[in-house]
Amino acid sequence: MTNLFARFVKDESGATAIEYGLIAALIAVGIIIAATNLGTELSSIFQRIADKLQNTTVS
């Protein structure tokens, strides 16, 4: 029984899978933040272009 417990304590394959999962989650969060910021910037740029086009056609 102690041999089984000792093997369980030394087994690190589960820890490696958890580490890879955490790294993947961190990368996913980074991508989501970057995409959100990019989307906001693009929306702002297109809104400025639309405003300028609106002002030129009205004048």
C-alpha positions as CSV (number, residue, x, y, z in Angstrom):
1,M,0.0,0.0,0.0
2,T,2.8,2.4,0.8
3,N,4.4,1.6,-2.6
4,L,1.2,2.6,-4.4
5,F,1.1,5.9,-2.4
6,A,4.7,6.6,-3.2
7,R,4.1,6.1,-6.9
8,F,1.1,8.4,-6.8
9,V,3.1,11.2,-5.1
10,K,5.9,10.9,-7.7
11,D,3.6,10.8,-10.7
12,E,3.7,14.3,-12.3
13,S,1.9,13.6,-15.6
14,G,-1.3,15.3,-14.2
15,A,0.6,18.3,-13.1
16,T,2.0,18.7,-16.6
17,A,-1.5,18.6,-18.2
18,I,-2.7,21.2,-15.7
19,E,0.3,23.5,-16.6
20,Y,-0.4,23.2,-20.3
21,G,-4.1,23.9,-19.6
22,L,-3.2,27.1,-17.6
23,I,-0.8,28.2,-20.4
24,A,-3.5,27.7,-23.0
25,A,-6.0,29.6,-20.9
26,L,-3.6,32.5,-20.4
27,I,-2.9,32.7,-24.2
28,A,-6.7,32.6,-24.8
29,V,-7.3,35.5,-22.4
30,G,-4.5,37.5,-24.1
31,I,-6.0,36.9,-27.5
32,I,-9.5,38.0,-26.3
33,I,-8.1,41.2,-24.7
34,A,-6.1,42.0,-27.9
35,A,-9.1,41.3,-30.2
36,T,-11.4,43.5,-28.0
37,N,-9.0,46.4,-28.1
38,L,-8.5,46.1,-31.8
39,G,-12.2,46.0,-32.4
40,T,-12.7,49.1,-30.3
41,E,-9.9,50.9,-32.2
42,L,-11.3,49.9,-35.6
43,S,-14.8,51.0,-34.6
44,S,-13.5,54.4,-33.5
45,I,-11.6,54.8,-36.8
46,F,-14.6,53.9,-38.9
47,Q,-16.8,56.2,-36.9
48,R,-14.4,59.1,-37.6
49,I,-14.4,58.3,-41.3
50,A,-18.2,58.1,-41.3
51,D,-18.4,61.5,-39.5
52,K,-16.1,63.1,-42.0
53,L,-18.0,61.7,-44.9
54,Q,-21.2,62.9,-43.4
55,N,-19.9,66.4,-42.9
56,T,-18.5,66.6,-46.5
57,T,-21.8,65.5,-48.1
58,V,-23.9,67.9,-46.0
59,S,-21.8,71.0,-46.7
